[in-house]
Amino acid sequence: MKPTPLTLLIGQTIAQLSVIPMFFIGTTTTWIICAFMYFGIMTFGITMGYHRYWSHYSFKCSKTLEYVMMFFAHIMMVGPALAWVAQHREHHDHADTEKDPHSPKYRGFIRCYYSQVMSLPKMKYAKDLLKNDLCKFQHRMYWQALLAYGTTLFLLDPFAIIYAWLAPAGFAKLIGSFVFIYSHRGGKPRSDYLLGLVTFGEGFHEKHHVEPWSWDFHRWDIGGKIIKLLKHA
């Protein structure tokens, strides 16, 4: 089943609400697993995968790393690479203008922080990915793959659906979305040390807009450091 803006928004909302039970019934072990999955989603999934690899072709890597990055990006439920990349490239073309799909000035706080997926992507920005077999398969099997992952977790431990999927995806959405609203304050891209650390590089946003082809945003860009280690693997 292919994703739609509404189904993605519902999935993201459930994920964000799932952080609440983590605070009440999470144990040391489940918090460690949640933190590990958050790290995987933010680094391998978003900053390395969707952002620097598929959006900007900033580095080359093995097929194995492609699959790892796609998995972690997929379980965050921010949509398929086809849509995410198209909207991100549109953002770069029209950053901080009325045509920017992520502009907090022109789109408002709610749209940029909570409901970005309701802005339909323009696929002319991702024509190359329409020829990519992995990206096409992800789009075609989007919810089936998530159902398979959720079912596997449930069979291992029903609560694992929270601590190994929904809560880390929710934290990634709640924290990562600050880049859309805070890192473009004042009508231009900004870099913020704390946000850059908790997003493993995404918050170091100013250099990225100056050099969008670069895979290294900052000396404390964790995603960039991992890419340096793995980009030829």
Summary of the structure (lengths in Angstrom):
residues: 233
radius of gyration: 16.7
end to end distance: 32.9
largest distance: 48.3
contacts: 778
relative contact order: 0.16
helix: 69%
strand: 1%
